[in-house]
Amino acid sequence: MGRINWGRVVVGGLLAGVVLNIVDFVFFGVMMKQDIAAAMQALGKQPGAMDSLVPLFVVLDFVTGIGLLWVYAAIRPRFGAGAKTAVIAGVAVWFFVGLLHALGEAPMGLFPQKMYTVGTIVALVEYAVAGAVGAYVYKEM
């Protein structure tokens, strides 16, 4: 088994983070903007309350991308190199980060069920694609 190439994990992870940030901007910042503003208002927050958190979300997407590539590098010796393994890594990270988070938070009723359902489905696709894009640059040492 080869050693993890940490330089490539970081580079591929940042590339995956770019994908995550683009999808999140389009989905949350454009498509769901009105729904988020209404949900914030229903919670007693100002409609633009989430805007100040955007820099945090950008950083978290890059960190998630690096973590996703680390999972890919870790499972690669067992599943083989390539897009299929990258998608498996993306789905695994989505399961632990996206799905379980939504399942744990949704019963609290903070946001409309539509936001959790659609957001979780979008995240499944986005994590799989981000994994494949990031894995494209990953090579063992």
C-alpha positions in Angstrom: 0.0 0.0 0.0 1.3 3.4 -0.9 1.6 6.3 1.4 -0.9 9.1 1.2 0.4 12.0 -0.9 -0.6 14.9 1.3 0.3 17.6 -1.2 -2.1 16.1 -3.7 -4.7 15.6 -1.0 -4.6 19.3 -0.3 -4.5 20.4 -4.0 -7.3 17.9 -5.0 -9.2 18.9 -1.8 -9.0 22.6 -2.7 -10.3 21.8 -6.2 -13.1 19.8 -4.7 -13.8 22.8 -2.4 -14.1 25.0 -5.5 -16.9 22.6 -6.8 -18.6 22.6 -3.4 -18.4 26.4 -3.2 -19.8 26.9 -6.7 -22.7 24.5 -6.1 -23.4 26.0 -2.7 -23.4 29.6 -4.1 -25.8 28.7 -6.9 -28.1 26.6 -4.7 -28.1 28.5 -1.5 -27.1 32.0 -2.7 -29.3 32.1 -5.8 -32.0 29.3 -6.0 -32.9 29.1 -2.3 -32.2 32.7 -1.4 -35.8 33.7 -0.9 -36.6 30.5 1.0 -33.6 31.1 3.4 -34.7 34.7 4.0 -38.2 33.5 4.8 -36.9 30.8 7.1 -34.6 33.3 8.9 -37.6 35.7 9.3 -39.7 32.9 10.7 -36.9 32.3 13.3 -37.0 36.0 14.2 -33.8 36.8 12.4 -33.1 39.5 9.9 -33.6 38.2 6.3 -29.9 38.8 5.5 -28.7 37.2 8.8 -26.8 34.4 6.9 -24.8 36.8 4.7 -22.3 37.4 7.5 -21.6 33.7 7.6 -20.7 33.3 4.0 -16.9 33.5 4.6 -17.2 30.7 7.2 -19.2 28.6 4.8 -16.6 29.1 2.1 -13.8 28.0 4.4 -15.8 25.0 5.6 -16.4 23.9 1.9 -12.6 24.0 1.3 -11.9 22.0 4.5 -14.7 19.5 3.6 -13.1 19.2 0.1 -9.7 18.3 1.7 -11.4 15.8 4.0 -13.2 14.3 1.0 -9.9 13.8 -0.8 -8.3 12.3 2.3 -11.1 9.7 2.4 -10.5 9.1 -1.3 -6.8 8.6 -0.7 -7.5 6.3 2.2 -9.9 4.0 0.4 -8.1 4.1 -3.0 -5.8 1.1 -2.2 -8.9 -1.1 -1.5 -11.3 0.2 -4.2 -8.8 1.2 -6.9 -8.0 4.5 -8.4 -10.5 6.4 -10.4 -13.8 8.2 -10.6 -15.9 5.3 -9.1 -13.8 5.3 -5.9 -14.0 9.1 -5.8 -17.8 8.9 -6.0 -17.8 6.3 -3.3 -15.7 8.7 -1.1 -18.1 11.5 -1.9 -21.2 9.5 -1.0 -19.5 8.4 2.2 -18.7 12.0 3.2 -22.2 13.1 2.2 -23.7 10.3 4.4 -21.7 11.4 7.5 -21.8 15.2 6.9 -24.9 15.9 4.9 -27.5 13.2 5.5 -26.9 12.6 9.2 -26.8 16.4 9.8 -30.1 16.9 8.0 -31.7 13.9 9.8 -30.6 15.2 13.1 -31.6 18.8 12.5 -34.9 18.4 10.5 -37.0 17.2 13.4 -36.3 20.5 15.2 -38.3 22.3 12.6 -35.8 25.2 12.2 -36.2 25.2 8.4 -39.0 24.0 6.1 -38.8 20.3 5.2 -38.3 21.3 1.5 -35.0 22.9 2.3 -33.7 19.8 4.1 -35.0 17.4 1.4 -33.8 19.4 -1.7 -30.6 20.5 0.0 -29.7 16.9 1.0 -30.3 15.6 -2.6 -28.3 18.4 -4.1 -25.5 17.7 -1.6 -25.4 14.0 -2.6 -24.7 15.0 -6.2 -22.3 17.8 -5.3 -20.2 15.7 -3.0 -20.0 12.9 -5.6 -19.0 15.4 -8.3 -16.5 17.2 -6.0 -14.9 13.9 -5.2 -14.4 13.0 -8.8 -13.1 16.4 -9.7 -10.7 16.5 -6.8 -9.5 12.9 -7.4 -8.6 13.7 -10.9 -5.4 15.4 -9.7 -4.6 12.8 -6.9 -1.6 10.5 -7.5 0.2 8.3 -5.0 3.8 9.2 -4.2 
